[in-house]
Amino acid sequence: MTTSGIFQILLYLVVLTLLVKPMGVFMTKVYNGEKTFLDFIFKPIERLIYKLCRIDAAQEMNWKQYGAAMLIFSLVSTIALYFMQRWQFYLPLNPQGLSGVSADSSFNTAVSFVTNTNWQGYGGETTMSYFTQMAGLAIQNFKSAAVGMALAVVFIRGIARFETDNLGNFWVDMTRSILYILVPLSFLAAIFFVSQGMIQNFKPYDTAQTVEGIQQTIAQGPVASQVAIKMLGTNGGGFFNANAAHPFENPTPFSNFIQMLLIFIIPGGFTYMLGRMTKSAGHGWAVYGAMIFLFLVGTFTAYWAESKGNPLYPATVNQQVVGGNFEGKEVRFGVANSALFATITTDASCGAVNSMHDSFTPIGGLVPLTNIMLGEVIFGGVGAGMYGMLVMIILTVFIAGLMVGRTPEYLGKKIEAYDVQMAMLYALIFPLIILGLAAVSAIAPDFGLSSLNNQGAHGLSEILYAFTSGTGNNGSAFAGLNANTLWYNTTLGVAMLVGRFFMIIPMLAIAGNLARKKQIPPSLGTFPVNTPLFAALLVSIVIIVGALTFFPVLSLSPILEHFQMMSGQTF
Amino acid sequence: MPARCAQRILSLYAINIIANECFSLTADWAGTRPAPTKYMKNLITSALMILVFTFALGVIYPLAVWGVSQVVFPYQANGSLIKNANGEIIGSELIGQNFATDNYFHSRPSAAGNGYDAGASGGSNLGPTSQKLIDRIKTDAENLQKENPNQQIPADLVTTSGSGLDPHISPAAAEFQIARVAKARKISEADLQKLVAKFIEGRDFGIFGEPRVNVLKLNLELDKQWSVASVQ
């Protein structure tokens, strides 16, 4: 670990923390329907959209209506995206003449982008036309992010409101997320990225005659507009196969820094908004504190492991001169920024990568894997992280209540059996899918193991990472696994669907149930949720619920591989 | 055993709750509320929303970014392409390319296609205990050792990058190759040392990222100062 590396990580933390409050204040205004400084541009557009789509903006929905609107919207989006890929050769802007995408891959990708996963079984520049990328995948980045944000807002409203069924209007929350938050920030970020060297054009691929006289095809495309929203919406689906490691997709260390900020800025803002909407600013900061703690532990573990390097390299190779384990990493980012990016992208449900996680050291690779297994609640995806964390908070409050023998309360509400049942359902679906599907793949030589790029314990890590990433709606990968097969496309598609929608339903049920409750005044027995003690308890619940479930399988994959590496074994 | 029983009961229970919730959801659509209209209304709104947003975000937004960037940053937006005197493209400042002869500084090994294929980016994705990875590194290290027997090899010269298109090498990797290039071009190592020092880019604003050398730019300057033709 170098001073410069540690300084860059801490600088990131400081800048992020400074942005949390302004972002949270602005987001609160947007979701309360208050006036913002962007009204003069977007208010007329907003009205026009409601008019065109026949939306009655004043009408509020209960949790079931909200859920139904969300599910139907997602279903229609999936179908539209599926056929856009299948028929891309009939559609414009396909200068490379790419053919239609196969049925299983189209299904996988459609589900992947609608669920905000952005798992990519395909290689962008060799598969998708500019039109599919732009009008299919990139707009889904906006929509799936907005859906996640709307759902988190519903949960916060459920906590903030009393004795009502009304939780807001899905169409309005989604439209306002896109117009006031996602579009302006993406536009500014995209222009900034171009200034750094990111491309934005509609040319066919260029052919260069290199200095040594070889032909080099250079892929082109409308990259900047898509990358901006891919980071901001924690989507993570790259324009190119190499994602944010590709120089056109992440040209400089400065663009890398801004990309990392974009991932956390909305989830960070949500913590402040939680405090503001529930009139308990301290609670928002306590949640932020818990997240920051887990984030720093992950980052420094990964950075430490990576900077140790790989002991299997011959002694003639000097790894320390470049900072540590360097396979799959870019010179401009170095080890510190690669470890930091890997932690951020998996804390959130982003999944963009600026280095190849598959080539990390075992402990370095354990960090991103564990981050996703914890449920991506360390900031988490836009919205998804917030409601995931709120479920953990419900469990924390419940367990704190058990410990002192009182009915648990959370911000003036009694937490009862129904809420805890739903919270447990949310927490249990996740490991069920991951472990179930990974287990089947791990014993199937024909369709499961045949896709492996690495043998031994690392092979199990590859399979486990794929299903964790899919179910967690992350989208990053131990990319050596060839996931573009019938088995993986289909099962990962199912994992993504379940991991998104089966977890949203119990979450919405809790929100609906909370909103109906009466307010009870805080008493001496109330466990305060704005203290460091609460933050510490929350951290332990996240770790216990998440990590213990997965510890046995982790000990067979990255942890086993660590000891094998230290004892000099290769596969 | 009790743990397994508890687990089974819990999972049955979970399925039960999901089923109940799903039924009550469908009951809502089919029962108490005027079902077909609600369902159809959501469907129509969804379809309209998708059309509107596809146009606004899928067409207008990228075109707006394209318009602004083509006017303000046309060089970057079109790929930072480097052209020769005849206007032919010889590469991109940002995309690494393969250099095999001794006359040039070499880029890192690449896993993109057959090496630096900028139409198929990607890493090796070999894990830390992969025999293939360790064998590859050993072979490359042995070859590099020959050109500079007394020095340790900087790790970036034997590892592939994440993109396979890394345009940079570390300053140490550039210095490692000075002896070979100087010998091939029959120029003094000190002169080359100066040139390399000039091409070391520091961290962005002195803070972000790591120091690096752009291989293509360095090699082009090399050709400009000491042309290959005069060597051969």
Boltz contact constraints between the chains, C-beta under 6 A:
constraints:
  - contact:
      token1: [A, 49]
      token2: [B, 52]
      max_distance: 6.0
  - contact:
      token1: [A, 52]
      token2: [B, 52]
      max_distance: 6.0
  - contact:
      token1: [A, 53]
      token2: [B, 45]
      max_distance: 6.0
  - contact:
      token1: [A, 53]
      token2: [B, 48]
      max_distance: 6.0
  - contact:
      token1: [A, 53]
      token2: [B, 49]
      max_distance: 6.0
  - contact:
      token1: [A, 64]
      token2: [B, 25]
      max_distance: 6.0
  - contact:
      token1: [A, 64]
      token2: [B, 28]
      max_distance: 6.0
  - contact:
      token1: [A, 69]
      token2: [B, 42]
      max_distance: 6.0
  - contact:
      token1: [A, 72]
      token2: [B, 42]
      max_distance: 6.0
  - contact:
      token1: [A, 72]
      token2: [B, 43]
      max_distance: 6.0
  - contact:
      token1: [A, 72]
      token2: [B, 46]
      max_distance: 6.0
  - contact:
      token1: [A, 73]
      token2: [B, 46]
      max_distance: 6.0
  - contact:
      token1: [A, 76]
      token2: [B, 46]
      max_distance: 6.0
  - contact:
      token1: [A, 76]
      token2: [B, 47]
      max_distance: 6.0
  - contact:
      token1: [A, 80]
      token2: [B, 50]
      max_distance: 6.0
  - contact:
      token1: [A, 125]
      token2: [B, 119]
      max_distance: 6.0
  - contact:
      token1: [A, 126]
      token2: [B, 120]
      max_distance: 6.0
  - contact:
      token1: [A, 134]
      token2: [B, 58]
      max_distance: 6.0
  - contact:
      token1: [A, 134]
      token2: [B, 62]
      max_distance: 6.0
  - contact:
      token1: [A, 135]
      token2: [B, 54]
      max_distance: 6.0
  - contact:
      token1: [A, 135]
      token2: [B, 58]
      max_distance: 6.0
  - contact:
      token1: [A, 139]
      token2: [B, 53]
      max_distance: 6.0
  - contact:
      token1: [A, 139]
      token2: [B, 54]
      max_distance: 6.0
  - contact:
      token1: [A, 139]
      token2: [B, 57]
      max_distance: 6.0
  - contact:
      token1: [A, 139]
      token2: [B, 58]
      max_distance: 6.0
  - contact:
      token1: [A, 142]
      token2: [B, 57]
      max_distance: 6.0
  - contact:
      token1: [A, 190]
      token2: [B, 65]
      max_distance: 6.0
  - contact:
      token1: [A, 191]
      token2: [B, 68]
      max_distance: 6.0
  - contact:
      token1: [A, 194]
      token2: [B, 69]
      max_distance: 6.0
  - contact:
      token1: [A, 194]
      token2: [B, 73]
      max_distance: 6.0
  - contact:
      token1: [A, 194]
      token2: [B, 76]
      max_distance: 6.0
  - contact:
      token1: [A, 194]
      token2: [B, 77]
      max_distance: 6.0
  - contact:
      token1: [A, 195]
      token2: [B, 73]
      max_distance: 6.0
  - contact:
      token1: [A, 197]
      token2: [B, 76]
      max_distance: 6.0
  - contact:
      token1: [A, 197]
      token2: [B, 80]
      max_distance: 6.0
  - contact:
      token1: [A, 197]
      token2: [B, 94]
      max_distance: 6.0
  - contact:
      token1: [A, 199]
      token2: [B, 77]
      max_distance: 6.0
  - contact:
      token1: [A, 199]
      token2: [B, 79]
      max_distance: 6.0
  - contact:
      token1: [A, 200]
      token2: [B, 65]
      max_distance: 6.0
  - contact:
      token1: [A, 200]
      token2: [B, 66]
      max_distance: 6.0
  - contact:
      token1: [A, 200]
      token2: [B, 69]
      max_distance: 6.0
  - contact:
      token1: [A, 200]
      token2: [B, 77]
      max_distance: 6.0
  - contact:
      token1: [A, 201]
      token2: [B, 77]
      max_distance: 6.0
  - contact:
      token1: [A, 201]
      token2: [B, 78]
      max_distance: 6.0
  - contact:
      token1: [A, 206]
      token2: [B, 89]
      max_distance: 6.0
  - contact:
      token1: [A, 208]
      token2: [B, 89]
      max_distance: 6.0
  - contact:
      token1: [A, 208]
      token2: [B, 90]
      max_distance: 6.0
  - contact:
      token1: [A, 208]
      token2: [B, 91]
      max_distance: 6.0
  - contact:
      token1: [A, 209]
      token2: [B, 88]
      max_distance: 6.0
  - contact:
      token1: [A, 209]
      token2: [B, 90]
      max_distance: 6.0
  - contact:
      token1: [A, 210]
      token2: [B, 91]
      max_distance: 6.0
  - contact:
      token1: [A, 210]
      token2: [B, 97]
      max_distance: 6.0
  - contact:
      token1: [A, 211]
      token2: [B, 219]
      max_distance: 6.0
  - contact:
      token1: [A, 216]
      token2: [B, 97]
      max_distance: 6.0
  - contact:
      token1: [A, 216]
      token2: [B, 118]
      max_distance: 6.0
  - contact:
      token1: [A, 217]
      token2: [B, 119]
      max_distance: 6.0
  - contact:
      token1: [A, 218]
      token2: [B, 92]
      max_distance: 6.0
  - contact:
      token1: [A, 218]
      token2: [B, 95]
      max_distance: 6.0
  - contact:
      token1: [A, 218]
      token2: [B, 118]
      max_distance: 6.0
  - contact:
      token1: [A, 219]
      token2: [B, 118]
      max_distance: 6.0
  - contact:
      token1: [A, 219]
      token2: [B, 119]
      max_distance: 6.0
  - contact:
      token1: [A, 222]
      token2: [B, 62]
      max_distance: 6.0
  - contact:
      token1: [A, 224]
      token2: [B, 65]
      max_distance: 6.0
  - contact:
      token1: [A, 225]
      token2: [B, 62]
      max_distance: 6.0
  - contact:
      token1: [A, 225]
      token2: [B, 65]
      max_distance: 6.0
  - contact:
      token1: [A, 240]
      token2: [B, 121]
      max_distance: 6.0
  - contact:
      token1: [A, 241]
      token2: [B, 121]
      max_distance: 6.0
  - contact:
      token1: [A, 241]
      token2: [B, 122]
      max_distance: 6.0
  - contact:
      token1: [A, 242]
      token2: [B, 121]
      max_distance: 6.0
  - contact:
      token1: [A, 242]
      token2: [B, 122]
      max_distance: 6.0
  - contact:
      token1: [A, 242]
      token2: [B, 162]
      max_distance: 6.0
  - contact:
      token1: [A, 242]
      token2: [B, 163]
      max_distance: 6.0
  - contact:
      token1: [A, 245]
      token2: [B, 162]
      max_distance: 6.0
  - contact:
      token1: [A, 245]
      token2: [B, 163]
      max_distance: 6.0
  - contact:
      token1: [A, 246]
      token2: [B, 121]
      max_distance: 6.0
  - contact:
      token1: [A, 246]
      token2: [B, 163]
      max_distance: 6.0
  - contact:
      token1: [A, 247]
      token2: [B, 94]
      max_distance: 6.0
  - contact:
      token1: [A, 247]
      token2: [B, 95]
      max_distance: 6.0
  - contact:
      token1: [A, 247]
      token2: [B, 165]
      max_distance: 6.0
  - contact:
      token1: [A, 247]
      token2: [B, 167]
      max_distance: 6.0
  - contact:
      token1: [A, 251]
      token2: [B, 94]
      max_distance: 6.0
  - contact:
      token1: [A, 252]
      token2: [B, 204]
      max_distance: 6.0
  - contact:
      token1: [A, 253]
      token2: [B, 204]
      max_distance: 6.0
  - contact:
      token1: [A, 253]
      token2: [B, 208]
      max_distance: 6.0
  - contact:
      token1: [A, 253]
      token2: [B, 209]
      max_distance: 6.0
  - contact:
      token1: [A, 254]
      token2: [B, 204]
      max_distance: 6.0
  - contact:
      token1: [A, 254]
      token2: [B, 208]
      max_distance: 6.0
  - contact:
      token1: [A, 257]
      token2: [B, 208]
      max_distance: 6.0
  - contact:
      token1: [A, 310]
      token2: [B, 128]
      max_distance: 6.0
  - contact:
      token1: [A, 312]
      token2: [B, 134]
      max_distance: 6.0
  - contact:
      token1: [A, 313]
      token2: [B, 137]
      max_distance: 6.0
  - contact:
      token1: [A, 314]
      token2: [B, 138]
      max_distance: 6.0
  - contact:
      token1: [A, 314]
      token2: [B, 141]
      max_distance: 6.0
  - contact:
      token1: [A, 316]
      token2: [B, 141]
      max_distance: 6.0
  - contact:
      token1: [A, 316]
      token2: [B, 145]
      max_distance: 6.0
  - contact:
      token1: [A, 316]
      token2: [B, 153]
      max_distance: 6.0
  - contact:
      token1: [A, 317]
      token2: [B, 141]
      max_distance: 6.0
  - contact:
      token1: [A, 317]
      token2: [B, 153]
      max_distance: 6.0
  - contact:
      token1: [A, 317]
      token2: [B, 155]
      max_distance: 6.0
  - contact:
      token1: [A, 317]
      token2: [B, 158]
      max_distance: 6.0
  - contact:
      token1: [A, 318]
      token2: [B, 152]
      max_distance: 6.0
  - contact:
      token1: [A, 318]
      token2: [B, 154]
      max_distance: 6.0
  - contact:
      token1: [A, 319]
      token2: [B, 155]
      max_distance: 6.0
  - contact:
      token1: [A, 321]
      token2: [B, 154]
      max_distance: 6.0
  - contact:
      token1: [A, 321]
      token2: [B, 172]
      max_distance: 6.0
  - contact:
      token1: [A, 322]
      token2: [B, 155]
      max_distance: 6.0
  - contact:
      token1: [A, 322]
      token2: [B, 156]
      max_distance: 6.0
  - contact:
      token1: [A, 322]
      token2: [B, 170]
      max_distance: 6.0
  - contact:
      token1: [A, 326]
      token2: [B, 155]
      max_distance: 6.0
  - contact:
      token1: [A, 326]
      token2: [B, 156]
      max_distance: 6.0
  - contact:
      token1: [A, 326]
      token2: [B, 159]
      max_distance: 6.0
  - contact:
      token1: [A, 327]
      token2: [B, 159]
      max_distance: 6.0
  - contact:
      token1: [A, 328]
      token2: [B, 123]
      max_distance: 6.0
  - contact:
      token1: [A, 328]
      token2: [B, 162]
      max_distance: 6.0
  - contact:
      token1: [A, 330]
      token2: [B, 161]
      max_distance: 6.0
  - contact:
      token1: [A, 330]
      token2: [B, 162]
      max_distance: 6.0
  - contact:
      token1: [A, 330]
      token2: [B, 166]
      max_distance: 6.0
  - contact:
      token1: [A, 331]
      token2: [B, 156]
      max_distance: 6.0
  - contact:
      token1: [A, 331]
      token2: [B, 166]
      max_distance: 6.0
  - contact:
      token1: [A, 331]
      token2: [B, 168]
      max_distance: 6.0
  - contact:
      token1: [A, 331]
      token2: [B, 170]
      max_distance: 6.0
  - contact:
      token1: [A, 331]
      token2: [B, 212]
      max_distance: 6.0
  - contact:
      token1: [A, 332]
      token2: [B, 168]
      max_distance: 6.0
  - contact:
      token1: [A, 332]
      token2: [B, 209]
      max_distance: 6.0
  - contact:
      token1: [A, 332]
      token2: [B, 212]
      max_distance: 6.0
  - contact:
      token1: [A, 333]
      token2: [B, 209]
      max_distance: 6.0
  - contact:
      token1: [A, 334]
      token2: [B, 210]
      max_distance: 6.0
  - contact:
      token1: [A, 355]
      token2: [B, 162]
      max_distance: 6.0
  - contact:
      token1: [A, 356]
      token2: [B, 123]
      max_distance: 6.0
  - contact:
      token1: [A, 356]
      token2: [B, 125]
      max_distance: 6.0
  - contact:
      token1: [A, 356]
      token2: [B, 162]
      max_distance: 6.0
  - contact:
      token1: [A, 358]
      token2: [B, 125]
      max_distance: 6.0
  - contact:
      token1: [A, 361]
      token2: [B, 128]
      max_distance: 6.0
  - contact:
      token1: [A, 425]
      token2: [B, 14]
      max_distance: 6.0
  - contact:
      token1: [A, 425]
      token2: [B, 17]
      max_distance: 6.0
  - contact:
      token1: [A, 428]
      token2: [B, 14]
      max_distance: 6.0
  - contact:
      token1: [A, 453]
      token2: [B, 125]
      max_distance: 6.0
  - contact:
      token1: [A, 454]
      token2: [B, 127]
      max_distance: 6.0
  - contact:
      token1: [A, 454]
      token2: [B, 130]
      max_distance: 6.0
  - contact:
      token1: [A, 458]
      token2: [B, 127]
      max_distance: 6.0
  - contact:
      token1: [A, 458]
      token2: [B, 129]
      max_distance: 6.0
  - contact:
      token1: [A, 479]
      token2: [B, 125]
      max_distance: 6.0
  - contact:
      token1: [A, 480]
      token2: [B, 125]
      max_distance: 6.0
  - contact:
      token1: [A, 505]
      token2: [B, 21]
      max_distance: 6.0
  - contact:
      token1: [A, 561]
      token2: [B, 129]
      max_distance: 6.0
  - contact:
      token1: [A, 564]
      token2: [B, 129]
      max_distance: 6.0
  - contact:
      token1: [A, 565]
      token2: [B, 128]
      max_distance: 6.0
  - contact:
      token1: [A, 565]
      token2: [B, 129]
      max_distance: 6.0
  - contact:
      token1: [A, 570]
      token2: [B, 129]
      max_distance: 6.0
  - contact:
      token1: [A, 570]
      token2: [B, 131]
      max_distance: 6.0
  - contact:
      token1: [A, 570]
      token2: [B, 134]
      max_distance: 6.0
  - contact:
      token1: [A, 571]
      token2: [B, 129]
      max_distance: 6.0
  - contact:
      token1: [A, 571]
      token2: [B, 131]
      max_distance: 6.0
